[in-house]
Amino acid sequence: MKKFFLGALALVFVSVISCKDAADKTKEAAETAEEVVEETADKAKEVVEEVAETVETAVEGVPNFSNEKVQAYVNKYEAYIAEYTKIVESKDMTAFAGLATKGSELGKEASEIAGELTGEDAKKWTDYMTASSEKMAALAQKMTAQ
């Protein structure tokens, strides 16, 4: 009877210790999950802020032109820059190679549009294209540095 009682007591003792270990592991897992959720939320917030800043910068840097063809070109060029930026950040060399055709087409179209600029639009165009060229050069440097 003593052996049975001692065996049952040992079993209860082992069960209590096992449950305590399981509770500790559960608590640790919950704390780890909470940390991961907080880190993910922080990163998501940073990304949202970066996107908002990029959009704000893009909107501020794009002038309005009186000539509809020029404005349409600038809008296409902004889309091209956005795509270029996305490809540089994703480091996708295949997609990067595909941009060469779009870049060539935009270059030809820019030559055609340059003849249609007048007074104030010509100044805006020059300032815009200079700023855009600097942005593209920085992106190209970032791509080659990788």
CYANA upper distance limits for C-alpha pairs under 8 A (distance plus 0.5 A):
  1 MET  CA      5 PHE  CA      6.64
  2 LYS  CA      6 LEU  CA      6.46
  3 LYS  CA      7 GLY  CA      6.40
  4 PHE  CA      8 ALA  CA      6.58
  5 PHE  CA      9 LEU  CA      6.57
  6 LEU  CA     10 ALA  CA      6.57
  7 GLY  CA     11 LEU  CA      6.67
  8 ALA  CA     12 VAL  CA      6.69
  9 LEU  CA     13 PHE  CA      6.61
 10 ALA  CA     14 VAL  CA      6.62
 11 LEU  CA     15 SER  CA      6.59
 12 VAL  CA     16 VAL  CA      6.66
 13 PHE  CA     17 ILE  CA      6.80
 14 VAL  CA     18 SER  CA      6.55
 15 SER  CA     19 CYS  CA      6.58
 16 VAL  CA     20 LYS  CA      6.67
 17 ILE  CA     21 ASP  CA      6.74
 18 SER  CA     22 ALA  CA      6.65
 19 CYS  CA     23 ALA  CA      6.55
 20 LYS  CA     24 ASP  CA      6.65
 21 ASP  CA     25 LYS  CA      6.64
 22 ALA  CA     26 THR  CA      6.56
 23 ALA  CA     27 LYS  CA      6.63
 24 ASP  CA     28 GLU  CA      6.69
 25 LYS  CA     29 ALA  CA      6.59
 26 THR  CA     30 ALA  CA      6.66
 27 LYS  CA     31 GLU  CA      6.74
 28 GLU  CA     32 THR  CA      6.64
 29 ALA  CA     33 ALA  CA      6.55
 30 ALA  CA     34 GLU  CA      6.60
 31 GLU  CA     35 GLU  CA      6.76
 32 THR  CA     36 VAL  CA      6.74
 33 ALA  CA     37 VAL  CA      6.65
 34 GLU  CA     38 GLU  CA      6.69
 35 GLU  CA     39 GLU  CA      6.63
 36 VAL  CA     40 THR  CA      6.54
 37 VAL  CA     41 ALA  CA      6.57
 38 GLU  CA     42 ASP  CA      6.65
 39 GLU  CA     43 LYS  CA      6.67
 40 THR  CA     44 ALA  CA      6.53
 41 ALA  CA     45 LYS  CA      6.60
 42 ASP  CA     46 GLU  CA      6.74
 43 LYS  CA     47 VAL  CA      6.70
 44 ALA  CA     48 VAL  CA      6.65
 45 LYS  CA     49 GLU  CA      6.68
 46 GLU  CA     50 GLU  CA      6.65
 47 VAL  CA     51 VAL  CA      6.62
 48 VAL  CA     52 ALA  CA      6.60
 49 GLU  CA     53 GLU  CA      6.56
 50 GLU  CA     54 THR  CA      6.56
 51 VAL  CA     55 VAL  CA      6.58
 52 ALA  CA     56 GLU  CA      6.55
 53 GLU  CA     57 THR  CA      6.54
 54 THR  CA     58 ALA  CA      6.50
 55 VAL  CA     59 VAL  CA      6.54
 56 GLU  CA     60 GLU  CA      6.58
 57 THR  CA     61 GLY  CA      6.48
 58 ALA  CA     62 VAL  CA      6.76
 58 ALA  CA     78 GLU  CA      8.48
 61 GLY  CA    128 TYR  CA      7.79
 62 VAL  CA     74 VAL  CA      8.18
 62 VAL  CA    128 TYR  CA      7.49
 63 PRO  CA    124 LYS  CA      7.21
 63 PRO  CA    128 TYR  CA      7.75
 64 ASN  CA     71 GLN  CA      7.07
 65 PHE  CA     70 VAL  CA      6.96
 65 PHE  CA     71 GLN  CA      5.91
 65 PHE  CA    121 ASP  CA      6.45
 65 PHE  CA    124 LYS  CA      8.36
 66 SER  CA     70 VAL  CA      8.40
 66 SER  CA     71 GLN  CA      7.99
 66 SER  CA    121 ASP  CA      7.61
 67 ASN  CA     71 GLN  CA      6.84
 67 ASN  CA    117 LEU  CA      8.19
 68 GLU  CA     72 ALA  CA      6.55
 69 LYS  CA     73 TYR  CA      6.66
 69 LYS  CA    113 ILE  CA      7.80
 70 VAL  CA     74 VAL  CA      6.71
 70 VAL  CA    113 ILE  CA      6.77
 70 VAL  CA    117 LEU  CA      8.36
 71 GLN  CA     75 ASN  CA      6.69
 72 ALA  CA     76 LYS  CA      6.79
 73 TYR  CA     77 TYR  CA      6.56
 73 TYR  CA    106 LEU  CA      8.45
 73 TYR  CA    109 GLU  CA      8.15
 73 TYR  CA    110 ALA  CA      8.11
 74 VAL  CA     78 GLU  CA      6.59
 75 ASN  CA     79 ALA  CA      6.87
 76 LYS  CA     80 TYR  CA      6.71
 77 TYR  CA     81 ILE  CA      6.69
 77 TYR  CA    106 LEU  CA      7.64
 78 GLU  CA     82 ALA  CA      6.67
 79 ALA  CA     83 GLU  CA      6.69
 80 TYR  CA     84 TYR  CA      6.51
 80 TYR  CA    102 LYS  CA      8.22
 80 TYR  CA    103 GLY  CA      8.46
 81 ILE  CA     85 THR  CA      6.50
 81 ILE  CA    136 MET  CA      7.77
 82 ALA  CA     86 LYS  CA      6.71
 83 GLU  CA     87 ILE  CA      6.70
 84 TYR  CA     88 VAL  CA      6.67
 84 TYR  CA     96 PHE  CA      7.80
 84 TYR  CA     99 LEU  CA      7.94
 84 TYR  CA    139 LEU  CA      8.47
 85 THR  CA     89 GLU  CA      6.70
 85 THR  CA    139 LEU  CA      7.27
 86 LYS  CA     90 SER  CA      6.67
 87 ILE  CA     91 LYS  CA      6.40
 87 ILE  CA     92 ASP  CA      6.17
 87 ILE  CA     93 MET  CA      8.31
 87 ILE  CA     95 ALA  CA      7.15
 87 ILE  CA     96 PHE  CA      6.71
 88 VAL  CA     92 ASP  CA      7.40
 88 VAL  CA     96 PHE  CA      7.99
 88 VAL  CA    139 LEU  CA      7.33
 88 VAL  CA    140 ALA  CA      8.34
 88 VAL  CA    142 LYS  CA      7.89
 88 VAL  CA    143 MET  CA      6.12
 91 LYS  CA    143 MET  CA      7.66
 92 ASP  CA     96 PHE  CA      6.68
 93 MET  CA     97 ALA  CA      6.67
 94 THR  CA     98 GLY  CA      7.09
 95 ALA  CA     99 LEU  CA      7.21
 96 PHE  CA    100 ALA  CA      8.01
 98 GLY  CA    102 LYS  CA      8.15
 99 LEU  CA    103 GLY  CA      6.58
100 ALA  CA    104 SER  CA      6.70
101 THR  CA    105 GLU  CA      6.76
102 LYS  CA    106 LEU  CA      6.63
103 GLY  CA    107 GLY  CA      6.62
104 SER  CA    108 LYS  CA      6.84
105 GLU  CA    109 GLU  CA      6.69
106 LEU  CA    110 ALA  CA      6.51
107 GLY  CA    111 SER  CA      6.97
108 LYS  CA    112 GLU  CA      7.09
109 GLU  CA    113 ILE  CA      6.69
110 ALA  CA    114 ALA  CA      6.47
111 SER  CA    115 GLY  CA      7.74
112 GLU  CA    116 GLU  CA      8.08
113 ILE  CA    117 LEU  CA      7.46
114 ALA  CA    122 ALA  CA      8.47
117 LEU  CA    121 ASP  CA      6.29
117 LEU  CA    122 ALA  CA      5.66
118 THR  CA    122 ALA  CA      5.96
119 GLY  CA    123 LYS  CA      7.36
120 GLU  CA    124 LYS  CA      6.81
121 ASP  CA    125 TRP  CA      6.38
122 ALA  CA    126 THR  CA      6.68
123 LYS  CA    127 ASP  CA      6.72
124 LYS  CA    128 TYR  CA      6.43
125 TRP  CA    129 MET  CA      6.43
126 THR  CA    130 THR  CA      6.53
127 ASP  CA    131 ALA  CA      6.70
128 TYR  CA    132 SER  CA      6.51
129 MET  CA    133 SER  CA      6.39
130 THR  CA    134 GLU  CA      6.80
131 ALA  CA    135 LYS  CA      6.77
132 SER  CA    136 MET  CA      6.61
133 SER  CA    137 ALA  CA      6.52
134 GLU  CA    138 ALA  CA      6.70
135 LYS  CA    139 LEU  CA      6.81
136 MET  CA    140 ALA  CA      6.58
137 ALA  CA    141 GLN  CA      6.61
138 ALA  CA    142 LYS  CA      6.67
139 LEU  CA    143 MET  CA      6.67
140 ALA  CA    144 THR  CA      6.76
141 GLN  CA    145 ALA  CA      6.51
142 LYS  CA    146 GLN  CA      7.11
